[in-house]
Amino acid sequence: MIQEQRTSLSQNFVLKEKDNMPDTEVVAKAKRRQFTAAEKLRLLREVEACRGSGEIGALLRREGIYSSYLTTWRKQREAGELDGLTPQKRGPKPNPEAIELAKLRREHERLQERLRQAELIIEVQKKVARLLGNTIEAPDLDDPK
């Protein structure tokens, strides 16, 4: 009986101890923080408003950012890169010539299809005219008038 009481007491202690423990589960993949241009400018203004010693460090800790972020954002702001203050799209940049070429190819295919349809309509009109006894003169496409 004493052994049973010790076992139940130790189990209760273990359960209580587990209940008081904070949840320490680690996320499998951490998500990278991204700042908008407005947030970056706001933080730069707040840093510039700091006058006392240690205020910038307190601000950095409060916002959870590194001082290297401030350096990068200041350089971007001084260079006038307002677009540089927004997160950049990663990966290879599209080639403008390749985009234009693809656009022209799509337009060429579309126009080829319209030409095929127009030629088909003309052929049908010729056949209808022959059936009705009318002859339609074919225009000379090589002779510009």
PALUMZA-609914 format. One record per residue (C-alpha): x, y, z. Coordinates in steps of 0.02 Angstrom, whole numbers, plus 50000, padded with zeros to 5 digits. Example, Ala and Ser with C-alpha at 12.3 -4.5 7.8 and 13.67 -1.06 7.14 Angstrom:
% PALUMZA-609914
506154977550390
506844994750357
END
This chain:
% PALUMZA-609914
500005000050000
501415012050040
502205007749873
500575011849783
500465028749871
502245033149821
501895028449641
500315038949634
501175053749720
502645053249599
501445051949451
500455067049515
502065076949537
502625072749359
500935077749289
500925094249384
502705097949329
502245094749146
500735106249159
501815120749219
503085118849078
502955131348936
502655124848762
504365123848679
503865116548512
504945123148371
504145127048204
504845116148065
505205130547947
505375148248012
504535161647907
505645176147855
505005193147908
504675205647771
504465224247800
503425235647692
504135252247634
503015261347758
503655250747903
505455253647854
505215272447841
504285272748007
505695263348095
507015274848019
506055290148080
505905282548255
507775278948260
508185296648206
507055303248345
508025293548478
509155305448578
509645296748740
510955283348760
510245265948739
508625271748658
509085264648488
509545247848565
507885247548659
506965251548498
507875237748405
507465225148543
505645230748551
505415229148362
506465213248350
507625219848214
509505220748190
510535236548170
511135230048000
509345232147937
509445250647979
511085252447886
510385244147730
508755254247737
509705270647759
510795266947606
509255262747504
508375278547560
509895289547522
510065281847350
508265286547317
507765268647292
505985269647351
505695253047266
507185246447363
506195248647523
504935235647469
505385217147467
506135212147301
505485197447201
506775183647206
507375173247061
507925176646884
507295192746807
506305191046644
507185196646486
506185210946404
506685205046230
506045187446265
504395194646328
504215205346172
504645190546060
503335179546144
502045193446125
502435195345939
502345176645912
500625175745994
500035190245885
500755181745730
499825165645769
498215175345799
498385184445633
498805168245541
497195160645608
496175175945553
496965174845379
496525156345367
494715160345415
494625174645289
495295163445149
494025150045194
492605162745188
493195168945017
493255151144949
491465148045010
490895164344929
491695159144764
490815142244767
489135150444807
489395162744665
489795148544542
488225139244596
487185154944567
488005158144400
488935173844451
490805174944428
491855184444551
493495191144489
494935186944603
495855202744652
497695203644613
498495204344786
500205208644715
499575224444627
499345238444756
498075251344698
END
